[in-house]
Amino acid sequence: GRVFYLVSGHAGPDPGAQGKRAGNTLCEDEYAYDVTLRLLKLLLSHGATAYMIVRDPNDGIRDEAYLQCDKDEVVWGNLVIPVPQRERLQQRSDLINEMTEQNEKAGLSNQTMIEIHVDSRSHDTETDVFFYYRPGSESSRQLALKMHQVFLQKYRNKQNNRTYSGSVTDRNLFMLNETTTPRAVYIELANIQNDWDQQRLVLKNNRQALANWLCTALLGE
């Protein structure tokens, strides 16, 4: 009975933030897409209804460290992604809102939008995974806090030699404000410019761990 709309950031004409590692270009949209796709697979395996809003016709889950940057992504329904940013975001929110209404009419009221991005800050800035929730939405705030709690616990279990400093805040972002799902959370995975943070992206096991932990929080296990 749970419905999830998964949005990986940017894509198509906009690769998002970019970083450099070992002579390779890291594109935000490719790494956000891979983690989101892994999360989709997990949610479907648990019987959830889940929609991958941004879709790549020839890229599935990839295990290589350096994911090729391309611009062939589309959105649900094989719609071409517009160049202007506001049009891109409006296209996605309109799709999600239409499906939200359809699923609501079908009796599916437990609906959530998750958007996944990779942050870009100065090269020497390390960041942990952090969460934005829809302003004024208590259910969105509670979900973001649950995600933060899961990550905090996983860090304690897996990396007890360092602390977890991810944050939970509300933010007036277009996709949080314009979507009509009961809950909406926007996630930043890492600083794509930072050498340490890049390991969270280029190592396949780390990308899978991110998806695993997000799934754990979403399903309340």
C-alpha positions, 0 to 999 in steps of 0.5 A: 500500500505504500507508493514512492516517487523517486527523483534523481536530480538533474539529468538530460541537458543538465548533468548537475555538479561535477567533480574530478577524480583520477582524471575522470569527471564525476557527474552528479546526475549519474551518481544520484541516478545509480543510488536512486535506481538501487533504492527503487529495486529494494523498494520493489523487492519489498512489495512497494509501488515505486516510480522512477521519475528520471529514466535512462534508456540504456543505464541500469545499476552500474558497478564501475567506479566512474560512471559515464556522463551522458545526456540521454535521460528522459522522464516518466512517459519518455518525455524529453527533459526541457533545458530551462531549469524551472520547466524541468522541475515543473515537468517533474512535479506535474507528473508526480502530482498527476500520479499522486491524484490517481493513486489517491483515487485508487485508495493509496494514501501513503505516498512519498516523494524522495529526491536525491542529489549530490552536493557541491562545495569547496574541495576541502569541505567534507559533508555527511548525508543530509536531509531537507524536508517540506516546510510546514509538513510534520510528516515530512519532518518525521521521515527526514528525522527517521532517515537521519536516525538510521544513518546515525545508527549505521555510522555507529555500527559500521564506522565507530571511529568517526561521528555522523554530522548529517543534518535535518532542516526544512527548505523552500525548494521547488520540488518540496513545495510544488509536489502534493504527495503527503511526504517529501524529502530531498537528500544530499549524498556527498560533496562531489568536490571532496576526495573523501566524500567522493568515496561514497560515490565511486565505490559501488558498495558505498552506493549500495549501502546508501540505498540500503540505509534509505530503504531501511528508513523508508520502510521503518524496519 
